[in-house]
Amino acid sequence: MSVARLRVAPVLPVYARQDLTFVRGEGTTLYDTDGHAYLDFLAGIAVVGLGHCHPAPLAAAQAQLDRLWHVSNLYWTEPMVELARRLSARAGGARAFFCNSGSESVEAGLKYARKATGKPGIVALNGSFHGRTIGALSVTGQPAKRAAFEPLLPHVQFANPNDVASLEAAISADTGCVLLEPVQGEGGVHVLEASFVAAARRLADKTGAVLLFDEVQTGVGRTGSFFAHERLDVRADGVMLAKGLANGLPIGCLLVYDDAPEGFAAGDHASTFGGNPVTCAAATAVCDELTDEFLATVTANGLVLAAGLAELDGIRAVRGAGLMLGAELDCPPAQVVLACAERGLLVGTAGTDVLRLTPPLIVTAAEIEQALAVLEEVLT
């Protein structure tokens, strides 16, 4: 199919795509239809954590494709069980529900909270983003994204990030769920303070609510630890994962800790493709690659990238953790994104004035230097 036909494909216009069509990826590099190479500092929006076509999940998925693709959740499969065991061990004891996306994992978490507490109230944060389905959108603290689809779910309140008084005012006796992103991604890469998250834990316990962490973007090594909340020293009742879990294959997961309130019973929730053997095989391989040594390099490279960004003209502030960084600009970030792409660097946006950088976790010091040089040229 010609490039021209690809760009006028009969698809619904829900994405403002750049005029680029990619055909191949390897490591931190993408190649378009003309053979041009691009240094990928977006990684599919924090998805391809191990880089494009990483040999470990690639081999695992290919091997599983030769054995078994699908049997439904009426039966067990070895890859699903192995992935659940890996994630439970990382979490210190938890049970998994597998689905296909971050939005689905949030939906599962909201249903778990309702069933476990019997309370309809949900408290989320202003600036948060939890997905595009009706339930996930209802708890997304960005009015512009919700407006066209209202009325959405009732009984949702929003508090301000890192404002304990605001959180206290939002939580009531009817609150059954407190939902937090340890680092807000789409809202501008804002890091939650440990004291604020600890207060959320205390308030949830006081009112009989469950505390859920949306780690769809922050989880699976993105911030330098397997879970971003590890640095907070606060244990939630459940955690949502997706994006980087299978290095680009579609998967979502709700983890409910072993000591959390009981919720789901057989028949309460389901996903036809959840726990797919091919995807779970790839995700298990991803988990095995994220050793302590590997995660230490993510932290170190994140510090190097953040320091380099802070030195560039036109950047007012740098926020984030690990290799999930936001650079607050003094110009519209969309212009910077396009100018970088013209020079072979892929970056994204988060919010109205923030440039988002979420390179593959395998990024090297030389590639960071290359990206910073492009940004310096664009911003000067």
C-alpha positions in Angstrom: 0.0 0.0 0.0 1.3 3.4 -0.9 2.2 6.0 1.7 -0.5 8.3 0.3 -3.2 5.7 0.7 -2.1 5.0 4.2 -2.5 8.7 5.2 -6.1 8.8 3.9 -7.1 5.4 5.3 -10.8 5.0 6.3 -10.4 5.5 10.0 -12.3 7.6 12.4 -10.6 11.0 13.1 -9.9 10.6 16.8 -6.2 11.2 16.5 -4.2 14.2 15.3 -1.5 12.2 13.8 1.8 13.6 12.6 2.6 13.1 8.9 4.8 10.1 9.6 4.4 6.5 8.8 6.8 4.1 10.5 7.6 0.6 9.1 10.4 -0.7 11.3 11.9 -0.3 14.7 15.1 -1.4 16.4 16.1 -0.5 19.9 15.7 3.3 20.3 15.3 3.9 16.6 12.3 4.0 14.3 12.4 4.0 10.5 9.8 5.6 8.2 8.6 4.6 4.7 11.4 6.7 3.2 14.1 4.9 5.2 14.7 7.9 7.5 15.8 7.1 11.0 14.4 8.8 14.1 15.7 8.7 17.7 12.6 7.7 19.7 12.3 9.6 22.9 8.6 8.9 23.3 8.6 5.1 23.1 5.0 4.8 22.1 4.0 7.1 25.0 6.1 5.2 27.6 5.2 1.8 26.2 8.2 0.3 24.5 10.3 0.3 27.6 12.9 -2.2 26.4 13.1 -0.7 23.0 11.6 -1.8 19.7 11.8 -5.5 18.9 13.8 -6.3 22.1 15.1 -9.9 21.8 13.7 -11.2 25.1 9.9 -10.4 24.7 10.2 -11.0 21.0 11.5 -14.5 21.4 9.0 -15.2 24.1 6.1 -14.1 22.0 7.3 -15.9 18.9 7.7 -19.1 20.8 4.3 -18.8 22.3 2.8 -18.1 18.8 4.0 -21.6 17.8 2.2 -23.2 20.7 -1.1 -21.5 21.7 -2.8 -18.2 21.0 -6.1 -18.3 22.9 -8.3 -20.5 25.0 -10.4 -17.9 27.0 -10.4 -17.5 30.8 -12.5 -20.7 31.1 -9.2 -22.4 31.4 -5.7 -21.8 32.8 -2.6 -21.1 30.6 1.0 -21.3 31.7 2.0 -17.8 30.5 -0.8 -16.2 32.4 0.0 -18.0 35.6 3.7 -17.2 35.3 3.1 -13.5 34.7 0.7 -13.4 37.7 3.4 -15.0 39.9 6.1 -12.5 38.7 3.8 -9.5 39.5 2.7 -10.9 42.8 6.4 -11.4 43.8 7.2 -7.8 42.8 4.2 -6.5 44.7 5.0 -8.5 47.9 1.8 -10.6 47.5 -1.1 -9.7 45.2 -3.6 -11.3 42.9 -4.0 -10.2 39.2 -6.8 -9.5 36.8 -5.6 -9.3 33.3 -7.2 -7.2 30.5 -6.0 -5.3 27.4 -5.3 -1.7 28.2 -4.8 1.0 30.9 -8.4 2.2 30.7 -9.6 -1.4 31.2 -7.4 -1.8 34.2 -8.8 1.4 35.7 -12.4 0.2 35.0 -11.5 -3.0 36.8 -10.2 -1.1 39.8 -13.3 1.1 40.0 -15.5 -2.0 40.0 -13.3 -3.7 42.6 -13.5 -0.7 44.9 -17.3 -0.5 44.6 -17.7 -4.2 45.3 -15.2 -4.2 48.2 -16.6 -1.2 50.0 -20.2 -1.0 48.8 -19.7 2.8 48.5 -20.2 4.8 45.3 -17.9 7.8 45.9 -14.6 8.2 44.1 -12.0 10.8 44.8 -9.3 11.5 42.1 -7.1 14.5 41.5 -7.3 17.6 39.3 -5.0 17.2 36.3 -5.1 13.4 36.4 -5.7 11.2 33.4 -7.0 7.6 33.8 -8.4 6.7 30.4 -11.0 7.4 27.7 -13.7 4.8 28.6 -16.8 6.2 30.4 -15.7 5.1 33.8 -12.0 6.1 33.4 -13.0 9.4 31.9 -15.3 10.1 34.7 -12.4 10.1 37.2 -10.0 12.0 34.9 -9.4 15.5 36.4 -9.3 17.3 33.1 -12.6 19.0 32.3 -11.8 19.6 28.6 -11.6 15.9 28.0 -14.8 15.2 29.9 -17.0 18.0 28.6 -18.2 16.5 25.3 -19.3 13.2 27.0 -21.1 14.5 30.1 -23.1 13.5 32.1 -20.6 10.9 33.2 -20.5 8.8 36.4 -21.9 10.6 39.5 -20.3 10.6 42.9 -16.9 11.7 41.7 -14.9 14.4 43.5 -11.6 16.0 42.6 -8.9 17.2 45.0 -5.7 19.2 44.2 -2.4 17.3 44.0 -0.2 17.6 47.1 -2.9 19.6 48.9 -4.0 17.6 52.0 -6.7 20.0 53.0 -8.3 19.7 49.5 -8.1 15.9 49.8 -9.7 16.0 53.2 -12.6 18.2 51.9 -13.2 15.8 48.9 -13.4 12.6 50.9 -16.6 11.8 52.7 -18.3 8.8 54.4 -19.6 7.8 50.9 -16.1 7.6 49.5 -15.2 4.0 48.4 -12.2 4.7 46.3 -9.2 7.1 46.3 -7.4 7.0 43.0 -3.9 8.5 42.5 -1.1 8.5 39.9 2.2 8.6 41.7 3.4 10.8 38.9 0.7 12.5 36.8 1.6 11.9 33.2 -0.9 13.4 30.7 -1.6 16.3 33.2 2.0 17.7 32.9 4.3 15.2 34.7 3.6 16.3 38.3 5.1 14.2 41.1 3.0 13.4 44.1 4.7 14.1 47.5 5.2 11.2 49.9 3.5 13.1 52.7 0.4 13.7 50.5 0.1 10.0 49.5 0.6 9.0 53.2 -2.3 11.3 54.0 -4.4 9.7 51.3 -3.7 6.3 52.9 -4.7 7.5 56.4 -7.9 9.1 55.1 -8.9 6.1 53.1 -8.5 3.9 56.2 -10.5 6.3 58.3 -13.4 6.4 55.9 -13.3 2.7 54.8 -12.2 3.5 51.3 -9.7 1.6 49.2 -6.6 3.3 47.9 -5.6 2.6 44.3 -2.5 3.6 42.4 -2.8 4.1 38.7 0.7 3.1 37.5 -0.4 2.6 33.9 2.4 5.0 32.8 4.7 5.0 35.8 4.9 1.3 36.4 7.2 -1.4 35.0 10.5 0.4 35.6 9.6 3.8 34.0 10.6 5.8 37.1 13.6 3.7 38.1 11.8 1.2 40.3 9.4 -1.5 39.2 6.5 0.4 40.8 6.8 4.2 41.1 5.1 4.0 44.5 8.0 2.1 46.0 9.7 5.5 46.7 6.6 6.6 48.6 6.7 3.9 51.3 2.9 3.7 51.1 1.1 0.5 50.4 -2.1 0.8 48.3 -4.9 -1.8 48.1 -4.5 -2.2 44.4 -2.3 -1.1 41.5 -3.2 -0.7 37.8 -0.5 -1.5 35.1 -0.5 -1.5 31.3 1.7 0.4 28.9 5.2 -1.0 29.4 4.2 -4.4 30.7 4.5 -6.3 27.4 6.8 -3.9 25.6 4.1 -2.9 23.0 1.7 -5.8 23.0 -1.7 -4.9 24.4 -2.1 -5.8 28.1 -3.6 -4.3 31.2 -3.5 -5.5 34.8 -5.2 -4.8 38.1 -3.2 -6.1 41.0 -5.1 -6.4 44.4 -2.8 -6.9 47.4 -3.3 -10.0 49.5 -4.1 -7.9 52.6 -6.6 -5.6 50.8 -10.4 -5.9 51.4 -12.1 -8.8 49.5 -14.0 -7.7 46.4 -14.4 -9.7 43.3 -16.1 -13.1 43.1 -16.6 -15.3 40.1 -18.8 -13.6 37.5 -18.1 -10.1 38.8 -15.8 -9.0 36.0 -14.3 -10.5 32.8 -12.2 -9.9 29.7 -12.3 -12.2 26.7 -8.8 -11.5 25.6 -7.4 -10.8 29.1 -4.4 -13.0 30.0 -3.7 -13.8 26.4 -0.9 -16.4 26.3 1.2 -14.6 23.7 1.0 -11.2 25.4 1.6 -12.7 28.9 4.7 -14.6 27.6 6.1 -11.3 26.4 5.3 -9.6 29.6 6.9 -12.3 31.7 10.1 -11.8 29.7 9.9 -8.0 30.3 9.6 -8.6 34.1 12.7 -10.8 34.0 14.7 -8.1 32.2 14.0 -5.5 34.9 16.8 -6.4 37.3 17.9 -4.1 40.1 21.1 -3.3 38.1 19.0 -2.4 35.0 16.6 -0.2 37.1 19.7 1.6 38.6 20.7 2.6 35.1 17.2 4.0 34.5 17.6 6.2 37.5 21.1 7.3 36.6 20.2 8.1 32.9 17.1 9.9 34.1 19.2 12.2 36.2 21.6 12.9 33.3 18.7 13.7 31.0 17.0 15.9 33.6 20.2 17.8 34.3 20.8 18.3 30.6 17.3 19.6 30.0 17.5 22.1 32.9 20.5 23.7 31.2 18.7 24.4 27.9 17.3 27.9 27.0 13.5 28.0 26.8 13.0 25.4 29.6 11.5 26.9 32.8 11.4 23.7 34.9 12.0 20.0 34.7 9.8 17.5 36.5 9.4 13.8 36.8 11.2 10.6 37.9 13.5 8.2 36.2 12.9 8.3 32.4 9.5 9.9 32.8 10.3 13.6 32.4 8.4 16.8 31.6 10.1 20.0 30.5 8.0 23.1 31.1 8.5 25.4 28.1 8.2 29.1 27.4 6.7 28.4 24.0 4.0 26.0 22.6 5.3 22.4 22.9 3.5 21.3 19.7 5.9 23.5 17.7 8.9 21.9 19.4 7.6 18.4 18.7 7.3 19.1 15.0 10.7 20.8 14.8 12.3 17.9 16.6 10.7 15.4 14.3 12.1 17.3 11.3 15.5 16.7 12.8 15.0 13.0 13.6 14.0 13.2 17.2 10.6 12.0 18.5 9.2 13.7 21.7 5.7 14.4 22.9 3.6 16.8 24.9 1.9 16.6 28.3 -0.5 19.4 29.2 -0.5 22.8 27.6 3.1 23.8 28.0 5.1 20.7 28.8 7.4 18.7 26.6 7.2 15.0 27.5 10.3 12.7 27.2 9.8 9.0 27.9 12.6 7.3 25.9 13.0 3.5 26.0 14.6 2.4 29.3 17.6 1.1 27.4 18.6 4.6 26.2 22.3 5.2 26.3 24.3 8.3 27.4 25.3 8.9 23.8 21.7 8.9 22.7 20.7 11.3 25.6 23.5 13.6 24.4 22.2 13.4 20.8 18.6 14.2 21.9 19.8 17.2 24.0 21.7 18.6 21.0 18.6 18.5 18.9 16.5 20.2 21.6 19.2 22.8 22.1 19.1 23.6 18.3 15.3 23.7 18.3 14.9 25.8 21.5 17.7 28.4 20.7 
